[in-house]
Amino acid sequence: MRVLQNDRFLRAIKRQPVDRTPVWMMRQAGRYLPEYRASRAKAGDFMSLCRNPELCCEVTLQPLDRYPGLDTAILFSDILTVPDAMGLGLRFVEGEGPMFDRPVRDEAAIAALPIPDPEVELRYVMDAVRTIRAALGERCPLIGFAGSPWTLATYMVEGQGGQEFSRIKRMRFEAPQLLDQLLEKLVQATTLYLDAQAAAGADTLMIFDTWGGVLDHAGYRRFSLEPMQRIVTALKARHPTVPVMLFTKNGGQQLEAMAATGCDALGLDWTTDLGEARTRVGSKVALQGNLDPLCLLATPEVIRAEVESVLASYGPGPGHIFNLGHGITPQVHPDHAGAMIQAVVELSPRYHHS
Protein backbone atom coordinates (compact mmCIF):
# COMPACT_ATOMS: atom_id res chain seq x y z
CA MET A 1 0.00 0.00 0.00
CA ARG A 2 1.52 3.30 -1.12
CA VAL A 3 1.90 5.88 1.66
CA LEU A 4 1.88 9.34 0.12
CA GLN A 5 3.60 12.41 1.52
CA ASN A 6 0.57 14.45 0.44
CA ASP A 7 -2.72 12.54 0.55
CA ARG A 8 -4.93 15.61 1.07
CA PHE A 9 -6.69 15.11 -2.26
CA LEU A 10 -7.51 11.45 -1.59
CA ARG A 11 -8.72 12.22 1.93
CA ALA A 12 -11.04 14.92 0.59
CA ILE A 13 -12.53 12.51 -1.97
CA LYS A 14 -13.31 10.15 0.92
CA ARG A 15 -14.81 13.12 2.81
CA GLN A 16 -12.27 12.70 5.58
CA PRO A 17 -10.88 15.64 7.60
CA VAL A 18 -8.09 17.64 6.00
CA ASP A 19 -6.03 20.62 7.18
CA ARG A 20 -7.02 22.69 4.14
CA THR A 21 -8.98 22.29 0.91
CA PRO A 22 -6.92 20.44 -1.70
CA VAL A 23 -6.50 22.16 -5.06
CA TRP A 24 -5.64 21.24 -8.63
CA MET A 25 -6.73 22.50 -12.06
CA MET A 26 -8.26 20.78 -15.03
CA ARG A 27 -5.74 21.14 -17.89
CA GLN A 28 -3.15 22.20 -15.30
CA ALA A 29 -0.42 20.93 -17.63
CA GLY A 30 -1.24 22.89 -20.75
CA ARG A 31 -0.68 25.73 -23.16
CA TYR A 32 -0.69 28.51 -20.55
CA LEU A 33 2.72 27.28 -19.31
CA PRO A 34 5.83 28.26 -21.28
CA GLU A 35 7.57 25.07 -20.17
CA TYR A 36 4.72 23.05 -21.69
CA ARG A 37 5.10 24.87 -25.00
CA ALA A 38 8.81 24.03 -24.96
CA SER A 39 8.05 20.34 -24.40
CA ARG A 40 5.49 20.33 -27.20
CA ALA A 41 8.02 21.96 -29.53
CA LYS A 42 10.43 19.13 -28.74
CA ALA A 43 7.75 16.57 -29.61
CA GLY A 44 6.80 18.31 -32.85
CA ASP A 45 3.01 18.20 -32.49
CA PHE A 46 0.33 17.45 -29.91
CA MET A 47 -0.24 13.74 -30.62
CA SER A 48 3.49 13.08 -30.83
CA LEU A 49 3.72 14.58 -27.36
CA CYS A 50 0.85 12.37 -26.12
CA ARG A 51 2.57 9.28 -27.55
CA ASN A 52 5.92 9.97 -25.83
CA PRO A 53 5.79 8.63 -22.24
CA GLU A 54 8.90 10.52 -21.13
CA LEU A 55 7.61 13.85 -22.42
CA CYS A 56 4.16 13.13 -20.97
CA CYS A 57 5.86 12.65 -17.62
CA GLU A 58 7.83 15.86 -18.06
CA VAL A 59 4.68 17.83 -18.85
CA THR A 60 2.66 16.22 -16.04
CA LEU A 61 5.24 17.26 -13.45
CA GLN A 62 5.73 20.83 -14.73
CA PRO A 63 2.81 22.43 -12.84
CA LEU A 64 3.72 20.56 -9.64
CA ASP A 65 7.24 21.94 -9.84
CA ARG A 66 5.98 25.46 -10.56
CA TYR A 67 3.18 25.48 -7.95
CA PRO A 68 4.07 23.72 -4.65
CA GLY A 69 0.48 24.20 -3.45
CA LEU A 70 -0.98 21.73 -5.96
CA ASP A 71 -2.16 18.52 -4.33
CA THR A 72 -2.33 16.05 -7.20
CA ALA A 73 -0.94 15.29 -10.64
CA ILE A 74 -3.12 14.39 -13.61
CA LEU A 75 -1.94 12.26 -16.49
CA PHE A 76 -1.10 14.33 -19.55
CA SER A 77 -3.08 12.80 -22.40
CA ASP A 78 -6.24 13.45 -24.41
CA ILE A 79 -9.77 12.07 -24.21
CA LEU A 80 -9.67 11.10 -27.89
CA THR A 81 -6.95 8.47 -27.53
CA VAL A 82 -9.59 5.72 -27.35
CA PRO A 83 -11.39 6.54 -30.64
CA ASP A 84 -7.99 7.17 -32.23
CA ALA A 85 -7.00 3.62 -31.24
CA MET A 86 -10.19 2.40 -32.94
CA GLY A 87 -8.68 3.48 -36.25
CA LEU A 88 -10.60 6.67 -37.04
CA GLY A 89 -7.61 8.75 -38.13
CA LEU A 90 -7.38 11.46 -35.48
CA ARG A 91 -5.57 14.67 -36.34
CA PHE A 92 -5.45 18.11 -34.75
CA VAL A 93 -5.94 21.07 -37.08
CA GLU A 94 -4.53 24.41 -35.93
CA GLY A 95 -7.40 26.74 -35.08
CA GLU A 96 -10.05 24.04 -35.59
CA GLY A 97 -9.22 21.36 -33.03
CA PRO A 98 -9.56 17.59 -33.37
CA MET A 99 -10.83 15.98 -36.56
CA PHE A 100 -11.38 12.36 -37.61
CA ASP A 101 -10.67 11.25 -41.17
CA ARG A 102 -13.11 8.33 -40.85
CA PRO A 103 -16.15 9.39 -38.82
CA VAL A 104 -18.65 6.73 -37.70
CA ARG A 105 -22.14 7.29 -39.10
CA ASP A 106 -23.77 3.95 -39.98
CA GLU A 107 -24.28 0.45 -38.66
CA ALA A 108 -21.48 -1.07 -40.72
CA ALA A 109 -18.94 1.46 -39.43
CA ILE A 110 -20.02 0.88 -35.82
CA ALA A 111 -19.92 -2.91 -36.23
CA ALA A 112 -16.39 -2.68 -37.60
CA LEU A 113 -15.03 -0.75 -34.62
CA PRO A 114 -12.47 -2.78 -32.65
CA ILE A 115 -12.14 -2.67 -28.86
CA PRO A 116 -8.55 -1.46 -28.29
CA ASP A 117 -6.28 -3.43 -25.99
CA PRO A 118 -4.91 -0.84 -23.50
CA GLU A 119 -1.54 -2.62 -23.40
CA VAL A 120 -1.26 -2.84 -27.19
CA GLU A 121 -2.90 0.01 -29.15
CA LEU A 122 -2.82 2.30 -26.09
CA ARG A 123 0.42 1.05 -24.59
CA TYR A 124 1.93 4.54 -24.84
CA VAL A 125 -0.67 5.84 -22.35
CA MET A 126 -0.04 2.99 -19.91
CA ASP A 127 3.71 3.54 -20.22
CA ALA A 128 3.13 7.22 -19.45
CA VAL A 129 1.14 6.33 -16.33
CA ARG A 130 3.90 3.99 -15.16
CA THR A 131 6.62 6.56 -15.91
CA ILE A 132 4.77 9.35 -14.10
CA ARG A 133 3.95 7.16 -11.11
CA ALA A 134 7.63 6.21 -10.75
CA ALA A 135 8.74 9.85 -11.09
CA LEU A 136 6.19 11.05 -8.53
CA GLY A 137 7.30 8.48 -5.99
CA GLU A 138 5.39 9.20 -2.76
CA ARG A 139 4.98 12.91 -3.55
CA CYS A 140 1.24 13.02 -4.30
CA PRO A 141 -1.56 11.09 -6.06
CA LEU A 142 -1.96 10.67 -9.80
CA ILE A 143 -5.29 11.05 -11.61
CA GLY A 144 -6.00 8.94 -14.69
CA PHE A 145 -8.90 9.82 -16.95
CA ALA A 146 -11.03 9.13 -19.99
CA GLY A 147 -13.78 10.81 -21.95
CA SER A 148 -17.34 9.64 -21.35
CA PRO A 149 -18.84 7.34 -23.99
CA TRP A 150 -21.33 10.04 -25.03
CA THR A 151 -18.61 12.67 -25.38
CA LEU A 152 -16.40 10.34 -27.43
CA ALA A 153 -19.39 9.39 -29.59
CA THR A 154 -20.08 13.05 -30.40
CA TYR A 155 -16.60 13.47 -31.88
CA MET A 156 -16.73 10.12 -33.66
CA VAL A 157 -20.08 10.81 -35.34
CA GLU A 158 -19.61 14.51 -36.03
CA GLY A 159 -16.04 13.96 -37.19
CA GLN A 160 -14.87 16.97 -35.17
CA GLY A 161 -15.85 19.19 -32.29
CA GLY A 162 -18.95 21.27 -32.89
CA GLN A 163 -21.63 23.39 -31.34
CA GLU A 164 -24.81 22.07 -32.96
CA PHE A 165 -24.17 18.32 -32.78
CA SER A 166 -26.65 17.85 -35.61
CA ARG A 167 -25.40 14.46 -36.80
CA ILE A 168 -25.30 12.74 -33.43
CA LYS A 169 -28.55 14.32 -32.30
CA ARG A 170 -30.21 13.10 -35.47
CA MET A 171 -28.91 9.62 -34.63
CA ARG A 172 -30.18 10.05 -31.08
CA PHE A 173 -33.73 10.74 -32.32
CA GLU A 174 -33.93 8.70 -35.54
CA ALA A 175 -31.76 5.69 -34.69
CA PRO A 176 -31.36 5.47 -30.91
CA GLN A 177 -30.63 1.73 -31.07
CA LEU A 178 -27.71 2.47 -33.39
CA LEU A 179 -26.37 5.01 -30.92
CA ASP A 180 -26.78 2.42 -28.17
CA GLN A 181 -24.57 0.05 -30.17
CA LEU A 182 -21.85 2.68 -30.48
CA LEU A 183 -22.06 3.55 -26.80
CA GLU A 184 -21.87 -0.12 -25.83
CA LYS A 185 -18.53 -0.45 -27.61
CA LEU A 186 -17.30 2.74 -25.97
CA VAL A 187 -18.37 1.51 -22.53
CA GLN A 188 -16.31 -1.64 -23.08
CA ALA A 189 -13.30 0.25 -24.42
CA THR A 190 -13.37 2.95 -21.74
CA THR A 191 -13.76 0.45 -18.92
CA LEU A 192 -10.73 -1.49 -20.13
CA TYR A 193 -8.78 1.74 -20.60
CA LEU A 194 -9.45 3.05 -17.09
CA ASP A 195 -8.98 -0.38 -15.54
CA ALA A 196 -5.52 -0.52 -17.13
CA GLN A 197 -4.66 2.98 -15.89
CA ALA A 198 -5.50 1.94 -12.34
CA ALA A 199 -3.38 -1.19 -12.73
CA ALA A 200 -0.51 0.94 -14.06
CA GLY A 201 -0.54 3.22 -11.02
CA ALA A 202 -3.31 5.83 -11.25
CA ASP A 203 -4.66 6.57 -7.76
CA THR A 204 -7.94 8.12 -8.92
CA LEU A 205 -9.95 7.85 -12.14
CA MET A 206 -11.95 10.66 -13.69
CA ILE A 207 -14.55 10.55 -16.48
CA PHE A 208 -14.92 13.78 -18.45
CA ASP A 209 -18.41 14.15 -19.90
CA THR A 210 -17.76 17.33 -21.82
CA TRP A 211 -20.92 17.23 -23.93
CA GLY A 212 -23.50 15.58 -21.66
CA GLY A 213 -25.02 18.98 -21.00
CA VAL A 214 -26.19 19.36 -24.62
CA LEU A 215 -28.72 16.52 -24.19
CA ASP A 216 -32.31 16.82 -23.05
CA HIS A 217 -33.20 15.27 -19.69
CA ALA A 218 -34.25 11.85 -20.99
CA GLY A 219 -31.41 11.78 -23.49
CA TYR A 220 -28.87 12.54 -20.78
CA ARG A 221 -30.11 9.69 -18.58
CA ARG A 222 -30.04 7.13 -21.42
CA PHE A 223 -27.08 8.15 -23.55
CA SER A 224 -24.71 9.85 -21.11
CA LEU A 225 -25.41 8.84 -17.53
CA GLU A 226 -26.28 5.17 -18.03
CA PRO A 227 -23.04 4.40 -19.90
CA MET A 228 -21.03 6.19 -17.20
CA GLN A 229 -22.93 4.26 -14.54
CA ARG A 230 -21.88 0.98 -16.12
CA ILE A 231 -18.25 2.06 -16.20
CA VAL A 232 -18.34 3.15 -12.55
CA THR A 233 -19.91 -0.15 -11.49
CA ALA A 234 -17.29 -2.17 -13.37
CA LEU A 235 -14.37 -0.11 -12.04
CA LYS A 236 -15.62 -0.33 -8.47
CA ALA A 237 -15.85 -4.10 -8.78
CA ARG A 238 -12.27 -4.33 -10.08
CA HIS A 239 -10.64 -1.56 -8.02
CA PRO A 240 -12.79 -0.95 -4.92
CA THR A 241 -10.20 1.32 -3.28
CA VAL A 242 -9.63 3.57 -6.33
CA PRO A 243 -11.93 6.64 -6.24
CA VAL A 244 -13.89 7.52 -9.38
CA MET A 245 -14.94 11.08 -10.25
CA LEU A 246 -17.56 12.21 -12.78
CA PHE A 247 -17.73 15.60 -14.46
CA THR A 248 -20.57 16.63 -16.75
CA LYS A 249 -20.22 20.14 -18.12
CA ASN A 250 -23.57 21.96 -17.79
CA GLY A 251 -24.85 18.99 -15.78
CA GLY A 252 -25.92 20.83 -12.63
CA GLN A 253 -29.54 19.72 -12.96
CA GLN A 254 -28.43 16.06 -12.92
CA LEU A 255 -26.40 16.00 -9.70
CA GLU A 256 -28.65 13.69 -7.71
CA ALA A 257 -28.68 11.10 -10.49
CA MET A 258 -24.93 11.40 -10.94
CA ALA A 259 -24.34 10.96 -7.21
CA ALA A 260 -26.42 7.77 -7.29
CA THR A 261 -24.01 6.07 -9.73
CA GLY A 262 -21.69 4.97 -6.96
CA CYS A 263 -18.96 7.43 -7.89
CA ASP A 264 -16.93 9.09 -5.15
CA ALA A 265 -16.88 12.70 -6.34
CA LEU A 266 -18.63 15.02 -8.77
CA GLY A 267 -16.97 17.86 -10.63
CA LEU A 268 -19.10 20.98 -11.00
CA ASP A 269 -18.85 23.69 -13.62
CA TRP A 270 -19.13 27.34 -12.63
CA THR A 271 -22.87 27.60 -13.41
CA THR A 272 -23.82 25.50 -10.36
CA ASP A 273 -23.89 26.96 -6.86
CA LEU A 274 -21.54 24.86 -4.75
CA GLY A 275 -23.51 25.29 -1.51
CA GLU A 276 -26.76 24.28 -3.16
CA ALA A 277 -25.06 21.28 -4.74
CA ARG A 278 -23.77 20.21 -1.33
CA THR A 279 -27.28 20.40 0.09
CA ARG A 280 -28.67 18.37 -2.79
CA VAL A 281 -26.19 15.48 -2.69
CA GLY A 282 -25.59 15.47 1.06
CA SER A 283 -22.76 13.19 2.14
CA LYS A 284 -23.03 10.80 -0.83
CA VAL A 285 -20.09 12.26 -2.74
CA ALA A 286 -17.32 14.80 -2.53
CA LEU A 287 -17.62 17.89 -4.72
CA GLN A 288 -14.96 19.39 -6.94
CA GLY A 289 -14.96 22.90 -8.34
CA ASN A 290 -15.87 25.39 -9.39
CA LEU A 291 -14.25 28.76 -10.13
CA ASP A 292 -14.99 30.19 -13.57
CA PRO A 293 -11.74 29.62 -15.52
CA LEU A 294 -11.92 33.10 -17.05
CA CYS A 295 -11.73 34.59 -13.58
CA LEU A 296 -8.01 33.91 -13.93
CA LEU A 297 -7.83 36.72 -16.49
CA ALA A 298 -8.66 39.20 -13.72
CA THR A 299 -6.23 40.69 -11.21
CA PRO A 300 -4.80 38.59 -8.38
CA GLU A 301 -6.91 40.60 -5.93
CA VAL A 302 -10.11 39.71 -7.77
CA ILE A 303 -9.01 36.08 -8.06
CA ARG A 304 -8.44 35.92 -4.31
CA ALA A 305 -11.90 37.35 -3.62
CA GLU A 306 -13.53 34.84 -5.98
CA VAL A 307 -11.64 31.96 -4.37
CA GLU A 308 -13.01 33.11 -1.04
CA SER A 309 -16.53 33.12 -2.49
CA VAL A 310 -16.21 29.53 -3.72
CA LEU A 311 -14.83 28.35 -0.37
CA ALA A 312 -17.60 30.15 1.51
CA SER A 313 -20.23 28.69 -0.79
CA TYR A 314 -19.18 25.14 0.09
CA GLY A 315 -18.77 26.06 3.76
CA PRO A 316 -16.92 24.31 6.58
CA GLY A 317 -16.07 20.65 6.71
CA PRO A 318 -14.51 18.00 4.48
CA GLY A 319 -15.49 16.81 1.03
CA HIS A 320 -14.46 19.77 -1.15
CA ILE A 321 -11.71 19.75 -3.78
CA PHE A 322 -10.98 23.19 -5.18
CA ASN A 323 -10.78 23.35 -8.95
CA LEU A 324 -11.87 25.40 -11.91
CA GLY A 325 -15.33 24.87 -13.36
CA HIS A 326 -13.66 23.67 -16.58
CA GLY A 327 -10.13 23.66 -18.00
CA ILE A 328 -7.67 26.52 -17.66
CA THR A 329 -7.44 28.54 -20.88
CA PRO A 330 -4.22 29.22 -22.85
CA GLN A 331 -4.36 33.00 -22.39
CA VAL A 332 -4.13 32.83 -18.58
CA HIS A 333 -0.87 34.19 -17.15
CA PRO A 334 0.86 31.51 -15.03
CA ASP A 335 1.17 33.97 -12.14
CA HIS A 336 -2.61 34.27 -12.02
CA ALA A 337 -2.99 30.51 -11.72
CA GLY A 338 -0.44 30.71 -8.92
CA ALA A 339 -2.48 33.44 -7.23
CA MET A 340 -5.53 31.15 -7.22
CA ILE A 341 -3.60 28.24 -5.74
CA GLN A 342 -1.99 30.42 -3.10
CA ALA A 343 -5.37 31.87 -2.15
CA VAL A 344 -6.74 28.36 -1.58
CA VAL A 345 -3.70 27.45 0.51
CA GLU A 346 -4.03 30.59 2.66
CA LEU A 347 -7.81 30.97 2.93
CA SER A 348 -9.13 27.43 3.19
CA PRO A 349 -7.68 26.25 6.55
CA ARG A 350 -10.32 28.24 8.45
CA TYR A 351 -12.99 25.99 6.92
CA HIS A 352 -11.36 22.88 8.36
CA HIS A 353 -10.81 23.79 12.00
CA SER A 354 -13.44 22.35 14.33
N, C-alpha and C positions, 0 to 999 in steps of 0.2 A: 504494500500500500504506500503510494507516494505521499510524503509529508512535505507540503509546500511552505516556503517562507512567507508567502502572502496568499492566504486562502480566503480573504475578505469577500471576493466575488462569489465563491462557492458557498460560503456561509450565508450570504444574502439570498441566494437562490433557494436555499433550504429554509429561509425565514428564521435563521438563527441570529442571536445578538452579534453585532459588530461594533467596532469603535467609531467608525464613520461610514458614510455611504460609499460603496465602491463605485468606480467610474471607468468607463471606456467609451469609445466612439465607433459607431458603424462607419466603415471605410477609413478607419484611423490610419491605416497604411495606404496612402493614396496620393493623388496628384497635387495636393496642397503642400506636400513636403518636398523641398529641393533634393534631399537625399534619395527620395523615391524616384524622382525624375532622372537622376544620375544612374540609378540601378536599371531603370527601364531603357535608358540609352545604351547601356552595356548589352542588354538582351537583344535590342534591335526593334522589337515590337511587343505589344501587350501579351499575346498568346505565347510568344517565345519566353517571356518572363514567367508566365504561369507554368510553363512546362519545364522550368529549370529549378529543381528543388533547392539548390544552394542559394540562388538569387531570391527565391520565395522566402527562404529563411532570413536572408539579409533584410528584405523589405518588411517582413513581419516584426522583426526586432527593432527597426528604426524608431517607431514612435515610443516604444518602451525606453529606449536609450535617451530620447529627447525629453520625455515627460516622465519623471520618476513617480508621479502621482497615479499613473495608470495602473489598474489592478488586474488586467488580463490581456493576453495576446489573442489575436484571431488570425487563423490561417489566411495567408494571402492567396486568393484564388478567384474564381468567377463562378456564378451560378450556372453558366451555360456549358460547363465542362461535360455534364452528363449528356445533353443532346448532341454536343460535338462528338462525343465518343460513340453515339449512335449512327454516325456517318453522314451528318447533314451538311457538312461543309461550312463550318463557322468561320467568319472573318469579321474584323472590326474596321469600319470605314470611318476615316477622320471626319468629324463633324456630324456623322449620322448614326454612329453606334454599331451594335452587333447586327449582322445579317447572315442568313443561311442561304446557301446556294441551292439546297434541295429541301424546300419546305414540305410539310406533311399535310396533305389536304384531302386524301381519300382513303378508302378502306384498304386498298392494296398497299399504299405507302405505310399505313399504320401497322398492318400485318407483317411487313418486311422489317420493321424496326427490331434490332437486336437488343438484348439486355446486357449492357457492358459489364465485364468482370472488373471490379475495382482494382485488382492486383495485376491486370493485364492492360486493358485500354486506358485505365485511369491510374496506372502505377505511378506516374509522375506526381499525382496529388498525394498518394499514400507515402511516397518517398519524402515529399515536402513535410508532411505531418511528422514523420519519424525524425527528419533532420531538425525541424523546429523544436520538437519535444526534447531532443538531446541537447540542443543549444540552450534552451530555457533552463534545463536542470530542474532545481526546486524553486526557481524564482517566482513563478506565478502560474495560473492555469492557462490552458490553450483551448480556444473555441474552434470547433470544426463546424461546417455549415453546408447547406444545400438550398437550392431554390425549391419552392413548393411545386407539386405536380401541375397545378393550374397555371402558375406563373411560367414554368417551362413550356407548357403546352401553348401559351399565347405566343411566345417567340417562335415555336416550331410551326405553328399554323400560319401566323401572319408572315413569317419569314424575316421579321425584324421587329424592333420595338415600335410601338405606335400609340396613338391616343384614342382612336375610335374602336379598335379591336373588332372591325366589321366581319372579318373572315371567321374568327373563332366564335364570335357571338352568333353568327348565322349557323355555325355548326351546333352551338349550344341549343338553339331553338328548333332547327330543322332536323338535326341528326344527333340527338343527345346520346343515343346508344353508341354511336361512333366516337363521340368525345369520351364516353366512359371507357371504351377500349384503349384509347390513347392514354388516358389517365391511369388505367390499370398497369400498363407497361411502365409508366413513370413512377408509380408507387413502388413497384418491384425494384426498379433501377435505383431510386433514391434511397430506399431502405438498405439495399446492399451497400451503396456508397457511404451512407452515414455509419452503418455498422462497421465498415472497414476503417473509417476514420477513428472511431472509438477504439478499435483494436490496435490501431497504429499509434495511439497516444493522446487523442483529443479528450479533454476532461469534461467538456460540455458540447452539446450539439444544438445548432440553431437552424430553423427552417424559415427562410425568407419568402413570404407570400406577397411579393411586390404588387401584384395586380388583382388580388382577391377583392379589393374594394371597388372594382369596376362592375362587379356582379350584383344583380338584384338579390333580395334576401333568400329566396328559395334556391337560386342558382349558386349562391355562396355556400349554402349548407351542403348541396349535392356535389358540386364540382371543385370546391376549394377546401372546405372544412373536412368533409368525409375522407378524402384521400390523405390529408394530413393526420387525421385521427388514426387511420390504419398504420401509418408510419410510426407515430408515437407509440401505439400499442405494441408493434413489433420490436421497436428499439428498447422499450421498457422490459420486454420479456428477455431480450438478449443481454442488455446492459442495465440492470436495475439500479445501479448506483451512479449512472451517468445522467446528469440533468439534461432535459430537453426544453428548449425555448421556442415559442412561436411568435412570429411577427407578421401581422397583416396590415399593410398600409391602408389607411382609411377604413379600418375594421372596428372602430370604436363601438359601433352598435352591436357587435357580435361577441363581446367579451365574455359574457356568461357561457355561451356555447363553446368558445375557445378554451375557457378554463376547465370545462367538463371533459376535455379530451384526455386528461391524465398527464398533461405537460406540467413542467415545474415553474415556468415563468412565461409571462406575456410581454412582448415589446409593444409600446404604444407610440403612435405618431403624435405630433404636436397639436392635433385637432381635438384630442380627448383630454378632459380634465383629469389629472392624476388622482386627486382626492375622491372624485366621484367614482372613478374606476376602482379604487381601493374599497369603497363601500359596496360596490356591486359584486366584486369577486370574493370579498372577505379574505379568509386565510387560505383559500384554495391554492393560490399561486403567488409567486413574487411578481413584481411589476418592474419593467425596465423602461426608462425614458425620462423626459420626453421634450427636451428643449428644441425649439425650432432651429434647424441648422443655420438658417440665414441670420439668426441672432448673432452669429459669430462674425458677421460683417460690421457690427456696431463696435463702439468703443469698449475697452476692458471694463469701464465703470458700469456701462449698461449690461454687459454680459454678466457681471457679478450680481447685479440686481435681479436679472432674470433667473440666474441659478438659484438665488434665494427664494424666488417665487415658486420654482418647481419643487424645491425641498419642502417649503412650507405647505404646498398643496398636498404632498404625500403625507406629511406630518411625522410625528415621532414614532419610533419603533422600527423593527427590522423588516426586511422584505422588499427594499427598494434598491435598484441598481440604476445609477445615474447614467444617462446616455442622451444622445440626440434623438429627435423624433424621426429621423431618417439619416442617410449618409452625409458626412461632411462634404462640402462642395469645393471644387478646385481653387476657387478665388479667395478662400479664407486664408488670412495670414497665419502662419504657424504660431506666432505669439498670442493670437486671439484664442486659438485652441488651448494653448497653455494657460491663458487667463481663466478659461472655463474650468479646466481641471484643478487649478490652484484654488479657485473659489469653492469647489466641492470639498477639497481637502480641508480648507479652513472653516467653512460654514457648516458642514454637515455633522461634526461631532456633537453639537448641542442637541441633535435629534435622537441621539443614541445613549444619552445618559439618563438612567432611571432616577 
